[in-house]
Amino acid sequence: MGKIIFTPYIKNNKGVWVPEKVGVDPAVFTGMQENAVATICEASFKRNVVFPNVHSIVSRVSSVRRKLQGIFSSNNKPVFNLNPDITFSDGSKWKLHKGMTNTKEWEWMNTFWLQNKKLLQVFGNPAWTQFDRDDTNGFMQYITKLVLSDRIVKPYKMTSKDAWNPADIWLIKNDSEQRRRIDHKIPKNKSSKLEELNILLRTMYKERKIVGISLKKMSLNYVLFEHVNVSEIQFANYRKLSFAIGNIRCRLDMDSGGTNKFSTQDTVIEVKNGNEVLATFQIKGNTSNIFSNLKFEGTNKKYTGARLGKAPLELVSKIKLGIYDKEHFKHLKFPNGDKQSWTDTQEKYAEMFINVKTSAATKGITIDFGGITTKEHFKKNFGLVFGTHKKIKDKSDTSMVANSKLMQLNFLDNLLAMKPDQINRYMTDLLLIAEKKGSRYEFGPFGKLY
């Protein structure tokens, strides 16, 4: 994914404010957002600063504005310009302070203000003293190191903290005291089960001593909040959930630009609650320009279009054995840039394509292959894409997408071979795993802003 481009106003060497393009890596900008929310929360909850409107975030307390300006800077250039004293050449003042809503700065400050307002509504003032995103030696680093260490016995191989708890920021009352409580419950000289840590953290969440918050993108002008994994009643309700598979899109037609590449790189599967599309799952290569294994990422379609998060492959492989076997679904085990590897297996995958098409039709599931209906057309298109392979990396080489598409097709073949009720159960479990909900895999407690 390329950089996100912003055009803040920057004072040039003539002292004139002019728009200038600044590019920021998406992951870096996500970190900026999370640090901004932590900063505003600290001002509200710890220093009792009241922000009555969006503009007050950068106009009421200069220290907050300066810290936010520092956060939203890249290579000594502002990503956002939060300076309240800008006067443009036509004499107009900085739009943020005139209530205009057509700037990126205003859009994001509005998001942060709404998120902070919602947290105040939900939690009141629990006297939190630390507001940590990923500070050096902060709680995020402490809990991440703990949960990934050998001190914690986990029900599956865990390679990241977010596979257990997706909290982006932590709101804590007396950090050192809460760490002592955790270290007493999870001693360093012996192993403890992950659920022991979860039980303690659920208690601390209810006491408002440690609250992790997952921040999801919001596209509406209001914010929703949800407590996740904090009670046995919730766990029982999660177990009762039942959703259904919806339409599937796995386009195998060629790009309209005339190049030998597929029109899309992914497969998208809908998850429905009755007639309503609740979420979608995008299945694609973990990277787009090299051969890689698959990733499963959910998107909330009901409210905001926010990413639900990646479903950890270790857990995807455990939902139902044989549907996604992480040892089988490795890109090296599928045809790659070697033309002969496709020639030798093309009939096998063409049959798989027909099987998927037939299974979907039999079960009343609509699947969009981009107009591809025959084995001959299937083999021709894959042959063209595999034919783009170059030994020396070249942007015209999209053979890794053909490799990924075959893995996606294999997954669909396994999925649709099940009975309808089993497919629906599988998609329900996949959704819960992406959202990190439920006790089956011992997910941790957190609050979700979305």
C-alpha positions in Angstrom: 0.0 0.0 0.0 1.3 3.4 -1.0 1.6 6.5 1.2 -1.3 8.6 2.3 -1.0 12.1 0.8 -1.9 15.1 2.8 -1.7 18.8 1.8 -1.2 20.9 4.9 -0.5 24.6 4.6 3.2 25.3 5.3 4.9 28.7 5.5 7.4 29.0 2.6 10.7 30.9 2.7 8.8 34.1 1.7 6.5 33.8 4.7 3.5 32.8 2.7 1.2 29.9 3.7 1.0 27.5 0.7 -0.4 23.9 0.4 2.4 21.3 0.2 2.1 17.5 -0.3 3.3 15.3 2.5 3.3 11.5 2.2 2.8 9.3 5.3 3.0 5.5 5.5 -0.4 4.1 6.6 1.0 2.3 9.6 2.7 5.5 10.8 -0.5 7.5 10.4 -2.4 4.9 12.4 0.1 5.4 15.2 -0.4 9.1 15.0 -4.2 8.7 15.4 -3.8 6.4 18.4 -1.3 8.8 20.1 -3.7 11.7 19.4 -6.6 10.0 21.2 -4.3 9.1 24.1 -3.2 12.8 24.3 -6.7 14.2 24.3 -7.9 11.6 26.8 -5.1 12.5 29.2 -6.1 16.1 29.0 -9.8 15.3 29.7 -9.5 12.5 32.3 -6.3 13.5 34.1 -6.2 17.3 33.8 -10.0 17.8 33.7 -9.8 19.9 30.5 -13.2 20.4 29.0 -13.5 20.4 25.2 -16.9 21.8 24.4 -16.5 21.5 20.6 -14.0 20.4 17.9 -12.2 23.7 17.7 -11.4 23.7 21.4 -9.0 20.8 20.9 -6.5 23.0 19.3 -7.5 26.4 20.7 -8.3 25.8 24.4 -5.0 24.5 25.8 -1.8 25.4 23.9 0.2 22.4 25.4 -2.4 20.0 23.8 -2.2 21.7 20.5 1.7 21.6 20.6 1.7 17.9 21.4 -0.8 17.1 18.7 1.3 19.2 16.2 4.3 17.1 17.2 2.4 13.9 16.7 1.1 14.9 13.3 4.6 15.7 11.8 6.7 13.7 9.5 10.3 14.5 8.5 10.1 17.9 10.2 7.0 18.8 8.1 3.5 19.0 9.4 1.0 16.3 8.3 -1.7 18.5 9.8 -1.2 22.2 10.4 -2.9 23.0 13.7 -1.5 26.5 14.0 -4.4 28.7 15.1 -2.8 31.9 13.8 -2.7 31.3 10.0 -3.9 34.1 7.9 -4.1 33.4 4.1 -3.3 35.9 1.4 -7.0 36.8 1.0 -7.2 37.7 4.6 -9.2 34.7 5.7 -8.3 32.9 9.0 -7.5 29.3 9.6 -10.7 27.3 8.6 -10.6 25.1 11.6 -11.5 28.0 13.8 -14.3 29.2 11.5 -16.2 25.9 11.7 -15.4 24.8 8.2 -15.6 21.1 7.6 -13.7 20.8 4.3 -10.2 20.1 5.7 -8.5 16.9 6.7 -7.5 18.6 10.0 -11.1 19.3 10.8 -12.3 15.8 9.9 -9.7 14.1 12.1 -10.1 16.5 15.0 -13.8 15.9 14.8 -13.2 12.2 15.0 -10.9 12.5 18.1 -13.4 14.9 19.8 -16.3 12.5 19.3 -14.2 9.5 20.5 -13.1 11.4 23.6 -16.7 12.5 24.2 -17.9 8.9 24.0 -15.3 7.7 26.5 -16.3 10.3 28.9 -20.0 9.3 28.6 -19.1 5.6 29.1 -16.6 5.8 31.9 -17.2 9.1 33.7 -14.0 10.0 35.5 -12.3 6.9 36.9 -9.1 8.9 37.9 -6.8 7.2 35.3 -3.2 8.4 35.6 -1.5 6.8 32.5 -2.7 7.0 28.9 -0.4 4.7 26.9 -0.2 3.9 23.2 3.3 2.5 23.0 5.5 4.6 25.3 8.9 3.3 26.2 8.5 0.9 29.2 4.8 1.7 29.2 2.0 -0.7 29.9 1.6 -1.7 26.2 5.1 -2.9 26.1 4.8 -4.6 29.5 1.6 -6.5 28.6 2.8 -7.4 25.1 6.1 -8.9 26.5 4.2 -10.7 29.2 1.5 -12.3 27.0 4.0 -13.4 24.4 6.5 -14.8 27.0 6.8 -18.4 28.2 5.2 -17.3 31.5 1.9 -17.6 29.7 0.6 -20.9 28.4 -1.5 -20.1 25.3 -4.0 -22.3 23.5 -2.4 -21.6 20.2 0.9 -20.3 18.8 0.7 -16.5 19.2 3.0 -14.2 17.4 1.5 -10.8 18.2 -0.3 -9.2 21.1 -3.2 -8.2 18.8 -4.1 -11.9 18.2 -5.1 -11.9 21.8 -6.3 -8.4 22.5 -6.5 -5.6 19.8 -6.4 -2.7 22.3 -4.6 0.3 20.7 -4.3 2.4 23.8 -4.4 1.6 27.5 -6.0 3.8 30.2 -4.6 2.9 33.6 -5.0 4.0 37.2 -1.6 3.8 38.9 0.5 1.7 36.5 3.0 0.4 39.0 0.3 -0.8 41.4 -1.6 -2.7 38.6 1.6 -4.3 37.4 2.3 -5.6 40.9 -1.2 -7.1 40.9 -0.5 -8.8 37.6 2.9 -10.0 38.6 1.5 -11.5 41.9 -1.1 -13.4 39.9 1.3 -14.4 37.1 4.6 -15.1 39.0 7.8 -15.0 37.0 9.0 -18.3 38.4 6.3 -20.5 36.9 3.9 -20.8 33.9 0.3 -19.6 34.1 -2.6 -20.1 31.8 -3.7 -17.3 29.6 -7.2 -17.5 31.0 -5.8 -16.7 34.5 -4.5 -13.4 33.1 -7.8 -12.8 31.4 -9.8 -13.3 34.6 -7.7 -10.8 36.4 -7.8 -8.3 33.5 -11.6 -8.6 33.4 -11.8 -7.7 37.0 -9.5 -4.8 36.5 -11.5 -3.6 33.5 -14.7 -3.7 35.6 -12.9 -1.8 38.4 -11.7 0.7 35.7 -8.1 0.1 36.8 -6.9 -1.1 33.4 -9.0 -0.5 30.3 -7.7 -1.3 26.8 -9.4 0.5 23.9 -9.5 -0.7 20.3 -9.9 2.3 18.0 -11.7 1.6 14.7 -12.2 3.9 11.8 -15.5 5.8 11.9 -17.2 7.1 8.8 -20.3 8.4 10.4 -20.7 11.6 12.5 -21.2 9.6 15.7 -19.3 7.0 17.7 -20.4 3.7 19.1 -18.9 1.9 22.0 -18.9 -1.8 23.0 -17.5 -3.7 26.0 -15.9 -6.9 24.7 -15.1 -10.1 26.6 -15.8 -8.7 30.0 -18.4 -11.1 31.4 -19.7 -14.7 31.3 -23.0 -13.4 30.0 -21.3 -11.9 27.0 -19.5 -15.2 26.4 -22.8 -17.1 26.5 -24.3 -14.6 24.1 -21.4 -15.0 21.7 -21.9 -18.7 21.6 -25.5 -18.3 20.6 -24.7 -16.1 17.6 -25.4 -17.6 14.2 -24.8 -15.9 10.9 -25.0 -17.1 7.3 -22.7 -17.0 4.2 -23.8 -14.4 1.6 -22.5 -13.7 -1.9 -18.9 -14.5 -2.9 -16.7 -12.6 -5.3 -13.6 -14.2 -6.8 -13.1 -12.5 -10.1 -10.9 -14.3 -12.6 -11.5 -12.0 -15.6 -8.7 -9.9 -16.9 -8.0 -6.3 -16.1 -9.6 -3.9 -18.7 -6.3 -2.1 -19.1 -5.1 -4.6 -21.6 -2.3 -6.0 -19.4 -2.1 -9.7 -18.5 -3.4 -9.4 -14.9 -6.6 -10.3 -13.1 -9.1 -7.5 -12.5 -8.8 -8.1 -8.7 -6.4 -9.7 -6.3 -8.8 -11.0 -3.7 -11.8 -13.1 -2.8 -14.6 -11.4 -0.8 -17.2 -13.4 1.2 -20.2 -11.8 2.7 -21.5 -12.7 6.2 -25.2 -12.1 6.7 -27.6 -11.7 9.6 -30.9 -12.5 7.9 -31.1 -10.3 4.8 -28.6 -7.8 6.1 -24.9 -8.0 5.1 -23.2 -7.7 8.5 -19.6 -8.0 7.4 -17.3 -9.1 4.5 -14.1 -11.1 4.6 -11.4 -10.2 2.1 -9.0 -13.1 1.4 -5.8 -12.3 -0.5 -2.0 -12.5 -0.4 -0.4 -11.1 2.7 1.6 -8.9 0.4 0.7 -7.8 -3.2 4.0 -7.8 -5.0 5.7 -11.0 -3.9 4.6 -14.6 -3.4 3.0 -14.9 0.1 0.5 -16.9 2.1 -3.1 -15.8 2.5 -4.6 -13.4 5.1 -8.2 -13.1 6.2 -9.4 -9.7 7.1 -13.0 -8.7 8.1 -14.8 -5.4 7.5 -17.8 -4.2 9.3 -20.5 -3.4 6.7 -23.4 -2.6 9.1 -22.1 0.6 10.7 -18.9 2.1 9.5 -16.9 0.0 7.1 -14.2 -0.2 9.7 -11.7 -3.1 9.6 -12.6 -5.8 12.1 -9.1 -7.0 12.1 -7.2 -10.0 10.7 -8.2 -13.5 11.7 -5.0 -15.1 13.1 -4.2 -18.0 10.7 -3.4 -20.3 13.7 -7.0 -19.9 14.7 -8.5 -20.1 11.2 -6.9 -23.5 10.9 -8.6 -24.6 14.2 -12.2 -23.6 13.4 -12.8 -26.8 11.5 -10.0 -29.2 10.6 -9.3 -29.6 6.9 -10.9 -26.3 5.7 -7.8 -24.2 6.1 -4.8 -26.2 6.9 -1.9 -23.8 7.4 0.6 -26.4 6.4 -1.1 -27.0 3.1 -1.9 -23.4 2.3 1.6 -22.3 1.7 2.4 -20.5 -1.5 5.3 -22.8 -2.2 2.9 -25.7 -2.5 0.9 -24.0 -5.3 1.9 -23.3 -8.9 4.3 -20.2 -9.0 6.4 -18.5 -11.5 7.6 -21.8 -13.0 5.6 -22.2 -16.2 5.8 -26.0 -16.0 4.3 -26.0 -12.5 1.1 -24.5 -13.9 1.1 -26.7 -17.0 1.4 -29.8 -14.9 -1.5 -28.8 -12.6 -3.9 -26.7 -14.7 -6.4 -29.5 -15.2 -6.6 -30.1 -11.5 -7.4 -26.5 -10.7 -9.8 -26.2 -13.7 -11.8 -29.1 -12.1 -11.6 -27.4 -8.8 -13.1 -24.2 -10.4 -16.0 -26.3 -11.8 -16.5 -27.9 -8.4 -16.7 -24.5 -6.6 -19.1 -23.2 -9.2 -21.3 -26.3 -8.9 -21.3 -26.4 -5.1 -22.2 -22.7 -4.9 -25.1 -23.2 -7.3 -26.4 -26.3 -5.5 -26.4 -24.4 -2.2 -28.0 -21.2 -3.6 -24.9 -19.1 -3.1 -24.2 -16.5 -5.7 -20.5 -16.4 -6.7 -19.0 -13.9 -9.1 -16.1 -15.2 -11.2 -16.1 -12.1 -13.4 -17.9 -13.8 -16.2 -15.6 -16.8 -16.4 -17.7 -19.9 -16.8 -15.6 -22.6 -18.6 -12.5 -24.6 -17.9 -10.9 -23.4 -21.1 -11.4 -19.7 -20.2 -10.2 -20.4 -16.7 -7.0 -22.1 -17.9 -6.3 -19.4 -20.5 -6.5 -16.5 -18.0 -4.3 -18.2 -15.5 -1.8 -19.1 -18.2 -1.6 -15.4 -19.2 -1.0 -14.2 -15.7 1.5 -16.9 -14.8 3.2 -16.0 -18.1 4.0 -12.5 -16.7 6.6 -14.0 -14.4 10.1 -12.5 -14.5 13.2 -13.9 -12.8 14.2 -10.4 -12.1 11.5 -8.5 -10.2 9.4 -6.3 -12.5 6.2 -4.4 -11.9 4.6 -6.1 -14.9 5.0 -9.5 -13.1 1.7 -10.4 -11.5 2.2 -14.2 -11.3 2.1 -14.0 -7.5 -1.6 -13.0 -7.8 -2.3 -16.1 -9.9 -0.6 -18.1 -7.1 -2.8 -16.4 -4.5 -6.0 -16.9 -6.5 -5.4 -20.6 -6.6 -5.0 -20.7 -2.8 -8.2 -18.7 -2.6 -10.0 -21.1 -4.9 -8.8 -24.1 -2.9 -10.2 -22.5 0.3 -13.5 -22.0 -1.4 -13.5 -25.6 -2.6 -13.0 -26.8 0.9 -15.5 -24.4 2.4 -18.4 -25.1 0.0 -17.9 -28.8 0.2 -19.5 -28.6 3.7 -23.2 -28.8 4.5 -25.0 -25.4 4.6 -25.3 -25.3 8.4 -21.6 -26.1 8.7 -20.7 -23.3 6.3 -22.7 -20.9 8.3 -21.2 -22.0 11.6 -17.7 -21.7 10.1 -18.4 -18.1 8.9 -19.8 -17.2 12.3 -16.7 -18.5 14.0 -14.5 -16.7 11.5 -16.2 -13.4 12.3 -15.8 -13.9 16.0 -12.1 -14.7 15.6 -11.6 -11.5 13.5 -13.4 -9.4 16.2 -11.4 -11.2 19.0 -14.6 -12.2 20.7 -15.4 -15.2 22.9 -13.8 -17.5 25.4 -13.0 -20.4 23.1 -9.6 -19.0 22.2 -9.2 -17.0 25.4 -9.3 -13.5 24.0 -8.7 -10.6 26.4 -11.1 -7.9 27.6 -11.2 -4.5 25.8 -13.5 -1.7 24.8 -14.2 -0.9 21.2 -14.8 2.5 19.8 -16.1 2.5 16.2 
